[in-house]
Amino acid sequence: MKNVKITLIKSLNGRHDKHIATAHSLGLRKINDTTIQPDNDATRGKIATICYLVSVEDAE
């Protein structure tokens, strides 16, 4: 199964509550936090919601 590496590149201060909750569900709390998640539809949906806050790369 493929994985994606997700990095929080912008602050969560002043963002919508749902966007903050989405970032927390991905394990992102502070700027430059990085997590590796499975590349599936649920994760892609979360990334799409907060795409302006994160950077996404393929993780092997």
N, C-alpha and C positions, 0 to 999 in steps of 0.2 A: 504494500500500500504506500502511496506517495504521501509526503508530508510537505507542509509549507512553513516557512519561517516568517513570523510576524513581529514587527518592531514598531513600538509607539513612538512617533516622531514629533507629535504636537501635544501640548498640555490638555488635560481634561477639565481645567478650570473654566467655568462659564458655559460648559456644553450642556446639551439636553440630558435629562436624567436617564433616558433610555439609552443614549449613546454611551454614557459613563458605565451603565450596567452591562452593556454589550462588551466594552473594553475589559471590564473586570471578569466577565465570564470567559474571556480568552486568556486571562492571567496577566493582563497589562494594567499596571497601576501608576508607574512613574515614567517620565520621558526616558527613552532608550531601553526600556524593558523589552526583552525579546522572549518569545515563546515559540515552540514548535508544535503544530497542531496537525491532525490528519486532514488531508485534502478531500473533503466531501461537501455535499450540498449545504449542510448546516453551517459548516465553517465558512464556506464561500458567502453565504447569506449574511453572516455576522460581519465579514470583511467588507461587503458591499455597503452595509449600514454605516460603517465608520471609515470608509475609504479615504476620506480627507485627513484622517488622524494617523494612519498607519502606512508602513512600507511592507510589501510582501515579496518574498523570494521563494524559489524552490529549495527545499532542504532534502538532502540525500542521506 
